[in-house]
């Protein structure tokens, strides 16, 4: 099961996240998402656990738990949706040409 974790402290590392979840079972991967430009944590990440029962126990136990001074938000991750043009939304610029007459 893939688990989404929000409100991760900026000082936390992948290994800290792995160790937190290993209390509940085998962790296949633990990854904190980093900003591509600044290379700083974006404050959320994902943990993948092989056993669904262990993963559910981790979610129940760690959602709302204090981790390095911050309250975690832990949920089962939703599958990524395919976006045909590759745009994730947002951005702040208009892709349409200016068609004023």
N, C-alpha and C positions, 0 to 999 in steps of 0.2 A: 504494500500500500504506500502511496505517495502522500506525505503529510506536509501541509503548508503551515509555516510559523511566522507570525507577524510580531512587531514590537521587540525585535531582537536588539539588545544593546550594541551600539556601534563598536565597542571594544571587543566583542565576542568574535571568536574565530571558528572556522568549520569544525575543528577538533573539539571545541567546547560544546558545540551543538551535538556532535556525535556522542560524547561522553554523557550528556544529559539524557539522551534517548536510549543509550545502551543499558540503562537501569531497567528498562522494560523488555529488552530482547535484542536480537541481532539487527544491527543497522547496516544496510547495504551501502548507503551513501548519505552524506550530510553536506549541504552546500548553502552558504550564505551568499546572496546575490549582491554583486558589486557594481557600482556605477562605472560605466565604460570610460567616462571622461576623467573623473576624479580618482578612480580606483578605491573609493571608500564604500563601506557597507551601505546598502539601501534600506537596512532595517528589517528585511524579511528573508526567508530562505525555505528550503525544502529538505525533508529527511525521508528516505525510502527504507521501509522495513519489510522483510520477507514474509512475516507472519501477521495476518490481518488481526487476529485476536490480540497479539502483543501491541500492534499499532493502535488499536482502539483503546486499550488500557493506557497507553502513553498519551493519547489525545485527551482522554477523560481526566487523567492525573495532572497533566501539564497545562491544560487550558486554564488561564487565570493564575498560574503559578508565578512566583517571583523568581527571576533569573538575572543575576548580576544587577539587581536593583530595578528591574523593569518587569511589568506584568505581561506575560506572554499571551498571545492569542494563537490557539492551535486548532486546526481543522483538517479534515480530509481534503486533499487538494482536488480541485476540479480539473478535468482534462482540458488541455489547451484546445482552443477552437481554431480551425484553419481559416485564414483570411486570404482570399485569392490574390489581392494586390500587395500583400506583405505589410500593409500599413496597420499599425496597432492603434490608430486613433490619436487624438490629441494633436500635439505638434505646434499649433498656433500659426500656421501659414496656410494660405489658400492655394490649392493646387490648380484651380481653374484659372484659365487666362482671363485677363480683364477684357470684357466685351462691351465696354461703354461705347456709345455711338455719338 
